[in-house]
Amino acid sequence: MIAIEPFTFGIVATGIFGGGLLVITALEKNGLSINEDLLVILVEVIKAGAFLKLISLVSKLFL
């Protein structure tokens, strides 16, 4: 398993989310219809998964 520090995880996660939003914006400007409700649900699920992964990494520091 790859060891990653929580700070590095945060930087990488922020970059991935920002890049994903840029891709979605580019697709929308090129005429692809984006369902905003599903987009919000997807972002929330990804955020929850990232938060759980971060908690998992932080919990290993105290065990």
QUITA-V280051 format. One record per residue. N is the residue number from 1. D_CENTER is the distance of its C-alpha to the mean C-alpha in Angstrom with 2 decimals. Layout:
N;D_CENTER, N;D_CENTER
//
This chain:
1;19.90, 2;18.20, 3;18.37, 4;15.69, 5;16.24, 6;14.00, 7;14.40, 8;13.40, 9;10.28, 10;9.37, 11;10.48, 12;8.71, 13;5.14, 14;6.68, 15;8.28, 16;5.92, 17;4.64, 18;8.39, 19;9.67, 20;8.39, 21;10.05, 22;12.98, 23;13.49, 24;13.61, 25;15.99, 26;18.07, 27;18.46, 28;19.55, 29;22.01, 30;23.45, 31;24.49, 32;21.91, 33;21.71, 34;18.28, 35;18.46, 36;16.76, 37;17.01, 38;15.16, 39;12.44, 40;12.14, 41;12.29, 42;9.59, 43;7.07, 44;8.72, 45;8.69, 46;5.08, 47;5.28, 48;8.56, 49;7.94, 50;6.11, 51;9.04, 52;11.45, 53;10.83, 54;11.41, 55;14.43, 56;15.64, 57;15.70, 58;17.43, 59;19.84, 60;21.09, 61;22.26, 62;24.60, 63;25.96
//
